[in-house]
Amino acid sequence: MRREPEALIWTLHTAIGNERALPDADAWRTAIPALGSSRLLGLAGHLLGARKSSLPDRVRLTFEAADLEAEVIARRNRAQLDHLLAYLAQTDLRWVVLKSWPLAARLYPAPAYRPSGDLDLLVGQESWKWVVQALLSAGYERTQENETFHHRFLRRSADGYHDVIELHHSPNPREFGGPEAEEVLASRQMFQSEAGPVPIPSPDVERDLLVRHYLRHGGSQAILLLDLLLHLNGESFAHPLGNLITGDLARLDFKPTITGPETWRHQVLARWMAARTFAERRAARHVSVAGLPLALARSNGAALLALSRVVWPKYPTPRWRASNRSGFRRWTWRLHRLARLGRE
């Protein structure tokens, strides 16, 4: 298995309270790109505290700049949530916040140490058009992107910072299984934040969603794994996809507190994850082409259907469907995809 930078491993262990020797200055210097791509720079600087003064000037200044940027983002996300609550809190509409600012406020020393570029809302079917209208009234505009299970709304500001809301009608792509929207909405409870009462999923449902969110991104960001570890707080957790996470825990020197059965459908994604570090996964243009649909499909039948679409998809992307691209270009793209599939 590929080894992560020691400074990144130290940050993850220290964040959940594990004792670990502090890496030397050179280890921090070389780990800056990996920490940045995993959104852990601000948290690492916080955990280092006064020890940052012993690091090279360039590394120390990088941490300080990350702190300032994360604080600005956290304040904007908090203001965005305040603004949203003013429109939705007094209604009977059914919605919950997934991850985002409430998760950072509950699990991290401060919301700034878990930066998030958007606010994720899951909305009940009967409430959908009313929530959309509330967002439009609040100054958001709907983007033209063709999303599969969520839609993006953006509010532009004079300072160049854009507030983004992802409005979900399902917590996961339908073909990947997991909790249905109704199950998540029925489990909701209120988190008493400084911004006011915020509806969030129950702990059990949220843990399931965090596992699926981490794997849906191909395990490409260490902070998504840290979300789950902080949520578990040392408890053991069994999950149908847990065996995929066990591999990452082992190479990060964690005890395997997350377990699950090993199935034939997990093998391709497990090999892909084992052969790449977080930074390498994130840098890859695509995550494992066959591994994701195989591992996350809700059943063996759905997995085989998903694999057939991977091997010979009708269109490369949804945008091709609305375009007049030639059949020759589609064939070329398919053959290129098959070549990539054979290298996994």
C-alpha positions in Angstrom: 0.0 0.0 0.0 1.2 3.5 -0.7 2.4 5.6 2.2 1.0 9.0 3.0 3.2 11.9 4.1 4.1 11.6 7.8 2.8 15.1 8.5 -0.6 14.3 7.1 -0.8 11.1 9.2 0.3 13.1 12.3 -2.5 15.6 11.6 -5.2 12.9 11.4 -4.0 11.1 14.5 -3.7 14.3 16.6 -7.1 15.5 15.5 -8.8 12.5 17.1 -6.5 12.6 20.2 -3.9 9.9 19.4 -0.3 10.4 20.6 2.2 10.5 17.8 5.7 11.9 17.4 5.9 15.3 15.8 7.4 15.1 12.2 10.5 17.2 11.5 10.5 20.5 9.6 11.4 18.9 6.3 8.4 16.5 6.6 6.1 19.5 7.0 7.6 21.3 4.0 7.1 18.3 1.7 3.6 17.6 3.0 2.2 21.1 2.2 0.7 20.0 -1.2 -1.0 16.9 0.3 -2.4 18.8 3.2 -3.7 21.5 0.9 -5.4 19.1 -1.5 -7.1 17.4 1.5 -8.2 20.7 3.0 -6.2 20.0 6.2 -3.8 23.0 6.2 -5.9 25.1 8.6 -6.4 22.2 11.0 -2.8 21.1 10.9 -1.7 24.7 11.8 -4.2 24.8 14.7 -2.9 21.5 16.0 0.7 22.6 15.8 0.0 25.8 17.8 3.1 27.6 19.0 5.3 24.9 17.4 4.7 26.5 14.0 7.3 29.1 15.0 10.1 26.4 14.6 9.1 25.7 11.0 10.8 27.3 8.0 9.4 30.7 7.2 7.7 29.7 4.0 5.9 26.8 5.7 4.8 28.9 8.6 3.5 31.6 6.3 1.6 29.0 4.3 -0.2 27.9 7.5 -1.0 31.5 8.5 -2.4 32.2 5.0 -4.5 29.0 5.2 -5.9 30.1 8.6 -7.0 33.5 7.2 -8.6 32.0 4.1 -10.4 29.3 6.1 -11.7 31.9 8.6 -13.1 34.0 5.7 -14.8 31.0 4.2 -16.2 29.9 7.6 -17.7 33.4 8.2 -19.3 33.4 4.8 -20.8 29.9 5.3 -22.1 30.9 8.7 -23.7 34.1 7.2 -25.1 32.0 4.3 -26.7 29.7 6.8 -28.1 32.6 8.8 -29.6 34.0 5.6 -31.1 30.7 4.7 -32.7 30.1 8.1 -34.4 33.5 7.8 -36.3 32.1 4.8 -36.9 28.5 5.8 -36.8 28.2 9.6 -40.4 29.4 10.2 -41.9 27.2 7.5 -43.3 23.6 7.6 -41.0 22.6 4.7 -39.1 19.4 5.1 -35.3 19.8 4.7 -32.0 18.9 6.4 -28.5 20.2 6.0 -26.0 17.5 4.9 -22.4 17.9 6.1 -21.3 21.6 5.6 -21.2 24.2 8.3 -23.2 22.2 11.0 -20.9 19.2 10.7 -17.8 21.4 11.1 -19.3 23.2 14.1 -20.1 19.9 15.8 -16.9 17.9 15.2 -14.0 20.3 14.7 -12.4 22.8 17.1 -13.9 25.6 15.0 -15.8 25.5 11.7 -12.9 27.2 9.9 -10.8 24.0 10.3 -13.2 22.0 8.2 -13.5 24.4 5.1 -16.5 23.8 2.8 -17.2 25.6 -0.4 -21.0 25.1 -0.4 -24.0 24.3 1.7 -25.8 20.9 1.0 -29.6 20.7 1.5 -31.7 17.6 1.2 -35.3 18.5 0.5 -38.5 16.5 0.5 -40.3 16.0 -2.8 -43.4 18.0 -1.7 -41.2 20.8 -0.5 -38.9 21.0 -3.5 -40.6 23.8 -5.5 -41.2 25.9 -2.3 -37.5 25.7 -1.3 -36.5 26.6 -4.8 -38.7 29.6 -4.7 -37.3 30.6 -1.3 -33.7 30.4 -2.7 -34.7 32.5 -5.7 -36.3 35.0 -3.3 -33.1 35.0 -1.3 -31.1 36.2 -4.3 -29.8 32.8 -5.6 -29.8 31.9 -9.2 -30.0 28.4 -10.6 -27.0 27.3 -12.7 -27.4 25.5 -16.0 -25.4 22.4 -15.0 -27.1 19.1 -15.6 -26.7 17.3 -12.3 -27.8 13.7 -11.6 -29.0 14.0 -8.0 -28.6 17.6 -7.0 -28.9 21.1 -8.4 -26.6 24.1 -7.8 -27.8 27.5 -6.8 -25.4 30.4 -6.7 -25.5 33.9 -5.2 -23.0 36.4 -6.5 -21.5 39.0 -4.3 -19.6 42.3 -5.0 -16.4 41.0 -3.4 -16.1 38.1 -5.9 -17.0 35.4 -3.3 -19.9 33.2 -4.5 -22.3 31.5 -2.1 -23.2 28.1 -3.4 -26.1 25.8 -2.3 -26.4 22.2 -3.6 -30.1 21.2 -3.4 -30.4 17.4 -3.2 -33.5 15.4 -3.9 -31.6 12.3 -3.0 -28.7 11.9 -0.5 -26.8 9.7 -3.0 -27.0 8.8 -6.7 -29.9 6.3 -6.9 -27.9 3.6 -8.5 -25.4 3.6 -5.6 -28.0 2.7 -3.0 -27.8 3.9 0.6 -30.5 5.7 2.6 -33.4 7.1 0.7 -34.4 10.8 1.0 -37.5 9.9 3.1 -35.4 7.9 5.6 -33.0 10.8 6.1 -35.8 13.4 6.4 -37.8 11.1 8.9 -34.6 10.8 11.1 -33.9 14.5 11.2 -33.1 16.2 14.5 -32.3 19.8 15.4 -28.8 21.0 16.1 -28.8 24.1 18.3 -26.1 26.2 16.6 -25.2 29.8 17.0 -27.1 30.5 13.8 -30.3 28.9 15.3 -31.9 25.4 15.2 -30.6 23.6 12.1 -32.2 20.3 11.0 -29.6 17.5 10.4 -29.8 13.7 10.0 -29.7 11.4 13.0 -26.2 10.1 14.0 -26.8 6.6 12.5 -28.0 7.9 9.2 -25.3 10.5 9.0 -22.6 7.9 9.6 -23.9 5.9 6.7 -23.9 9.0 4.5 -20.3 9.9 5.5 -19.1 6.4 4.5 -20.8 6.7 1.1 -19.6 10.3 0.6 -16.0 9.3 1.2 -16.1 6.4 -1.2 -18.2 8.2 -3.8 -15.2 10.6 -4.0 -12.8 7.6 -4.4 -11.3 8.3 -0.9 -9.6 11.3 -2.5 -9.6 13.7 0.5 -8.3 12.8 3.9 -10.7 15.3 5.5 -13.7 13.2 4.4 -12.2 10.2 6.3 -11.5 12.5 9.3 -15.2 13.5 9.3 -16.2 9.9 9.8 -13.5 9.2 12.5 -14.5 12.2 14.5 -18.1 11.3 14.2 -17.4 7.8 15.5 -15.3 9.1 18.4 -13.6 5.8 18.8 -16.6 3.6 18.5 -16.6 0.5 16.4 -18.7 0.7 13.3 -19.9 -2.0 10.9 -21.0 -1.0 7.4 -21.6 -2.9 4.2 -18.8 -0.9 2.6 -16.5 -0.8 5.6 -13.9 -3.2 4.2 -12.9 -0.5 1.7 -12.2 2.0 4.4 -10.3 -0.6 6.5 -7.5 -0.5 3.9 -7.0 3.3 4.3 -7.1 3.0 8.1 -4.3 0.4 8.0 -2.0 2.5 5.9 -2.6 5.5 8.1 -1.7 3.4 11.3 -5.3 3.5 12.7 -6.9 0.6 14.5 -9.5 -1.0 12.2 -12.6 0.3 14.1 -14.6 0.3 10.8 -15.4 -3.1 9.5 -17.5 -4.7 6.8 -17.7 -7.8 4.5 -15.3 -8.3 1.6 -17.2 -8.9 -1.6 -16.3 -9.5 -5.2 -17.7 -6.1 -6.1 -15.3 -4.2 -3.8 -12.1 -5.7 -5.2 -11.5 -3.3 -8.2 -12.0 -0.1 -6.1 -9.9 -1.5 -3.2 -7.0 -2.2 -5.5 -7.3 1.3 -7.1 -7.4 2.9 -3.6 -4.5 0.9 -2.3 -2.2 1.9 -5.2 -2.7 5.6 -4.8 -2.2 8.2 -2.0 -4.9 10.8 -1.3 -3.1 13.4 -3.4 -2.8 10.9 -6.3 -6.4 10.0 -6.2 -7.4 13.7 -6.2 -5.1 14.5 -9.0 -6.6 11.7 -11.2 -9.0 13.0 -13.7 -11.4 10.2 -13.0 -11.7 7.8 -10.1 -11.7 4.1 -10.7 -14.0 3.8 -13.8 -15.2 0.3 -12.9 -14.6 0.3 -9.2 -17.0 3.0 -8.1 -20.2 1.6 -9.8 -19.3 -1.9 -8.9 -18.6 -1.3 -5.2 -21.4 1.2 -4.5 -24.2 -0.3 -6.6 -27.2 -1.2 -4.4 -27.3 -4.9 -5.6 -25.4 -7.4 -7.8 -27.9 -6.8 -10.6 -27.5 -3.1 -10.4 -23.7 -3.5 -10.3 -23.7 -5.6 -13.5 -26.0 -3.0 -15.2 -23.6 -0.2 -14.0 -20.6 -2.1 -15.3 -22.3 -2.5 -18.7 -22.8 1.2 -18.9 -19.1 1.8 -17.9 -17.9 -0.6 -20.6 -20.1 0.8 -23.4 -21.9 4.0 -22.3 -24.4 5.6 -24.6 -22.9 9.1 -24.1 -19.6 10.2 -22.4 -21.4 12.9 -20.3 -25.0 14.2 -20.1 -24.0 17.2 -22.1 -23.3 15.1 -25.1 -27.0 14.1 -25.1 -28.0 17.7 -25.9 -25.2 18.3 -28.4 -24.8 17.4 -32.1 -21.4 15.7 -31.6 -20.6 13.1 -34.3 -20.9 9.4 -33.8 -17.2 9.0 -34.7 -16.2 11.1 -31.6 -18.4 9.0 -29.4 -16.8 5.8 -30.7 -13.3 7.3 -30.2 -14.2 8.2 -26.6 -15.6 4.7 -25.9 -12.5 3.0 -27.2 -10.3 5.3 -25.0 -12.4 4.4 -22.0 -12.1 0.7 -22.7 -8.3 1.1 -22.8 -8.3 2.9 -19.5 -10.6 0.3 -18.0 -8.0 -2.4 -18.9 -5.3 -0.6 -17.0 -7.1 -0.5 -13.7 
